[in-house]
Every structure is written in structure tokens, then in C-alpha cells.
Amino acid sequence: MSSRDLEVFTFAELAALWKTGEDWLRKGVSARTFPHHRIANEIRFTHEDAAEILASRAVKPASVPTPDEVAARRAEVGRSKGVAA
């Protein structure tokens, strides 16, 4: 175990590192959606906790349909409109 594994962050330290406010971290902990540790009744975050929080907030890029997929979708919609008429 390295000394980095034993390093922990407070709400203020992690918020400052990410250049954000503490409130959303506190809300995530209160909702039990953010991993954390309780040490002497104080909440702390390890490097692993921080990495998990960041990973959980990742936003995936939207997939852009290919021209063939667009054409197939249009044909499908056209067929369904023809059936209902």
C-alpha cells in the first residue's frame, strides 16, 4: 500500500481540485450515490472514491446515424404511415 492510497480529501479539498462547489458533493453523499469514507465521524474521499465519482458523471457522446441508417428509418416511418392510412 502506497502513501497515495492513504491520502484522503475533505469536501472543500475535492471541490477545489475540481473547481466546483461543495454542495453537489454533499448532496451526492447524502443521497448515498457518491462513494466516501467516514473517519472519526468526518466524511473523506480517497483517490479511488474521486475516480468513481468522476466516472459516474461521464457523459457519453451522442451517436450520429449514418446516411444508410437515416434512409432506413425514413423508409420505416413511411411504411408505418402507409399502414395507418
BELTARA-V470077 format. One record per backbone hydrogen bond with DSSP energy under -1.0 kcal/mol. NH is the residue of the N-H (numbers start at 1). CO is the residue of the C=O. If there is no record, write none. Layout:
[[NH | CO] [NH | CO]]
//
This chain:
[[9 | 45] [14 | 10] [15 | 11] [16 | 12] [17 | 13] [18 | 14] [20 | 15] [26 | 22] [27 | 23] [28 | 24] [29 | 25] [30 | 26] [31 | 27] [32 | 29] [33 | 28] [34 | 28] [37 | 44] [39 | 42] [42 | 39] [44 | 37] [45 | 9] [50 | 46] [51 | 47] [52 | 48] [53 | 49] [54 | 50] [55 | 51] [56 | 52] [58 | 55] [70 | 66] [71 | 67] [72 | 68] [73 | 69] [74 | 70] [75 | 71] [76 | 72] [77 | 73] [78 | 74] [79 | 75] [80 | 76] [81 | 77] [82 | 78] [83 | 79] [84 | 80] [85 | 81]]
//
